[in-house]
Amino acid sequence: MSDPLLQLISAALRLWIRSRCEQIDSLELNLHGSSFGLMRGRLAGASLQARNVRFDGLPLQVAELSSGPIQVDLKLLQPGRMLAVHDPFQITGTVTMSGQELSDALVSPRWRGLGDWMAEQLMGLTPLRRLEIDNDVLELQASVVGDRDPVRGRFQLRADQGTVVFFTAGEGDGVETTPLPMDPAIRITDARLGSGLLSLKGHATVTP
């Protein structure tokens, strides 16, 4: 990206993204297009790569995102804003989370509701005590009153119909699955477990 105006806007957007995250170790952001295209209200797209990100309490070890064309309206610009997006646009990408950090997040106040939902739906018990990733298996541990040892359940997952579905480990297609509630603007196209990591691939519609 050699265009001076796009470089300036990209630098400002990187600062803005950092200000919205609780943690971000490395960040690369590139805007695609030209000053001429921008003045006519169009960017060819954008790409982002970030590592060790914590956004809204959710830990992302790696995030790689790219967008389609973005329509901008310079007439909508306000003081302090570098871009004014006019219409919805599409992004695609992959995020990766470690099992340990995901476990910590799901028992934190911000995400405990989701963690307890998983324990309740998959095991019939709450609260969630811990989550572990063992190769391609997701192990949930739930506390039981009066019992020092947690109850454990082992599950696998896959992407299906735009979301992540869970099923009992070792059982394939045809078994009962539990879908994860998903924002309708987001569609998951691939979900994988391995090496202590959860990787999700998908696309989303961003509405200004």
Secondary structure, 3 states (H helix, E strand, C coil): CCCHHHHHHHHHHHHHHHHHCCEEEEEEEEEECCHHHHHCCEECEEEEEEEEEEECCEEEEEEEEEECCEEECHHHCCCCCCCCECCCEEEEEEEEEEHHHHHHHHCCCCCHHHHHHHHHHHHCCCCEEEEEEECCEEEEEEEECCEEEEEEEEEEEEEECEEEEEEECCCCCCCCCEECCCCCCEEEEEEEEECCEEEEEEEEEECC
